């Protein structure tokens, strides 16, 4: 009976994660597409920044064994094995691979990952993913893709995150804590900017 219970909850958690990642992936891809389309018609020369904040980033990858070639994995496997940081990078890569416009509406993608438990593992996984993608490496070299990993809780840099969020017209915040550890009041206070061009995705 114990093994059946473990198997049930293990499969249930796996399915829940996959559904959650499907929704997140769809939302982020849609958000980036809309941001780019509308920004093409901007009247100023000011650079358009799309900011992605991951408040509980994790290590970016769920499997215990590393997969050497990310490109060989299909999207469903990626959504099952990848954590939110790699899904976000995949969405940016997917956008540039499929966009056929004469110019870019979004000038810079800024990604900030907050991870207090294993930031070194997250850094390794993010760097490996970018290294295996010539497109992402090119974007990073041209400073169209900038990422920063904060080794600690997002609450400790909430004032900085608030400034970054307010300075960016477009963006997504991903809030997916491992436990019920969210400082709701601080979250609301920090990211209370109500521009219709930004969104907060919250899972628990």
C-alpha positions in Angstrom: 0.0 0.0 0.0 2.8 2.4 0.9 4.5 1.9 -2.5 1.2 2.5 -4.3 0.7 5.8 -2.3 4.2 6.9 -3.2 3.7 6.0 -6.8 0.3 7.8 -6.9 1.6 11.0 -5.4 4.8 10.9 -7.5 2.8 10.6 -10.7 0.3 13.2 -9.5 3.1 15.7 -8.8 4.8 15.0 -12.1 1.5 15.5 -14.0 0.8 18.7 -12.0 4.2 20.1 -12.8 3.8 19.3 -16.5 0.4 21.0 -16.7 1.8 24.0 -14.8 4.8 24.3 -17.2 2.5 24.0 -20.2 0.5 26.9 -19.0 3.5 28.9 -18.1 5.2 28.2 -21.4 2.1 29.2 -23.4 1.6 32.4 -21.4 5.3 33.5 -21.7 5.4 32.8 -25.4 2.2 34.8 -25.9 3.4 37.7 -23.7 6.7 38.0 -25.6 4.9 37.9 -29.0 2.4 40.6 -28.0 5.2 42.8 -26.5 7.2 42.6 -29.6 4.3 43.3 -32.0 3.1 46.4 -30.1 6.6 47.7 -29.5 7.2 47.7 -33.3 4.9 50.8 -33.5 6.5 52.8 -30.7 7.0 56.5 -31.3 10.2 57.0 -29.4 13.8 55.7 -29.8 13.9 54.5 -26.2 15.0 50.8 -26.0 12.2 48.3 -25.1 13.2 46.0 -22.3 11.3 42.8 -21.5 12.0 41.8 -17.9 11.5 38.3 -16.6 11.7 37.8 -12.8 11.8 34.3 -11.3 11.4 34.6 -7.6 11.8 30.9 -6.7 14.0 29.7 -9.6 15.2 26.4 -8.4 18.1 24.8 -10.3 16.5 24.9 -13.7 16.5 21.2 -14.3 14.6 18.3 -12.7 16.5 15.2 -13.8 19.3 13.7 -11.8 21.2 12.8 -15.0 22.3 15.6 -17.3 21.2 15.5 -20.9 24.2 16.5 -23.0 22.3 17.9 -26.0 19.2 19.9 -25.1 18.4 20.4 -28.8 17.6 16.7 -29.1 14.7 16.9 -26.6 11.2 17.6 -27.9 9.1 20.4 -26.3 7.0 18.0 -24.1 10.1 16.5 -22.6 11.6 19.9 -22.0 8.5 21.1 -20.2 8.7 17.9 -18.0 12.4 18.1 -17.3 13.1 21.8 -17.4 12.5 24.2 -14.5 11.2 27.7 -15.1 14.6 29.3 -15.8 15.3 27.0 -18.8 11.6 27.3 -20.0 12.1 31.1 -20.0 15.2 30.8 -22.1 13.5 28.3 -24.4 10.7 30.8 -24.9 13.1 33.5 -25.9 14.9 31.2 -28.3 11.6 30.0 -29.7 10.6 33.6 -30.4 13.7 34.5 -32.3 13.7 31.2 -34.3 10.1 31.9 -35.5 10.0 35.6 -35.8 10.2 36.9 -39.4 9.7 40.6 -39.0 11.9 43.3 -40.5 13.1 44.4 -37.1 12.8 43.5 -33.4 10.2 45.2 -31.2 12.0 44.1 -28.1 15.6 45.3 -27.8 16.7 43.6 -24.6 15.6 40.6 -22.5 16.6 40.9 -18.9 16.2 37.8 -16.8 16.7 37.7 -13.0 16.7 34.3 -11.2 16.5 34.2 -7.4 17.7 31.0 -5.9 18.7 30.6 -2.2 19.4 26.8 -2.0 21.6 25.9 -4.9 22.5 29.0 -7.0 25.7 27.3 -8.3 23.7 24.4 -9.8 21.3 26.9 -11.4 24.2 28.9 -12.9 25.7 25.7 -14.3 22.5 24.7 -15.9 21.7 28.1 -17.4 25.3 28.5 -18.8 25.1 25.0 -20.3 21.8 25.7 -21.9 23.0 29.0 -23.4 26.3 27.4 -24.5 24.5 24.7 -26.5 22.4 27.3 -28.4 24.3 29.4 -31.0 21.3 31.7 -31.1 21.3 32.4 -27.4 25.0 32.8 -27.4 24.7 35.4 -30.2 22.0 37.3 -28.3 24.1 37.3 -25.1 27.2 38.5 -27.0 25.1 41.4 -28.5 23.7 42.2 -25.0 20.2 41.5 -26.2 20.0 38.8 -23.6 21.2 39.6 -20.0 20.7 37.4 -17.0 21.6 37.6 -13.4 21.4 35.0 -10.7 20.8 36.2 -7.1 22.2 33.8 -4.5 19.5 34.3 -1.9 15.9 35.1 -1.3 14.2 37.7 -3.5 13.0 39.5 -0.4 16.6 40.6 0.3 16.7 42.6 -3.0 13.1 43.6 -3.2 13.9 47.3 -3.4 16.2 46.6 -6.4 13.6 44.4 -8.1 11.0 47.0 -7.6 13.1 49.6 -9.5 13.9 47.1 -12.3 10.2 46.2 -12.6 9.0 49.8 -12.7 11.7 50.7 -15.3 10.5 47.9 -17.7 7.4 48.4 -19.8 7.0 44.7 -20.5 7.6 41.7 -18.3 6.5 38.6 -16.4 7.1 37.6 -12.8 7.0 33.9 -12.1 6.1 33.0 -8.5 6.3 29.3 -7.8 7.5 28.6 -4.2 8.4 25.1 -3.0 6.3 25.7 0.1 3.8 28.3 1.3 6.6 30.8 2.0 5.5 33.8 0.0 5.5 37.2 1.7 2.2 38.3 0.2 2.3 41.8 1.5 5.9 42.4 0.4 5.1 40.8 -3.0 2.1 43.2 -3.5 4.1 46.2 -2.3 7.1 45.5 -4.5 5.3 44.7 -7.7 2.2 46.8 -7.4 2.8 48.5 -10.8 -0.4 48.1 -12.6 0.6 48.6 -16.2 -1.5 46.4 -18.5 1.7 45.3 -20.2 3.0 43.3 -17.3 1.8 40.2 -15.5 2.4 38.0 -12.5 2.1 34.3 -12.7 1.6 32.7 -9.3 1.5 28.9 -8.6 1.4 27.2 -5.2 
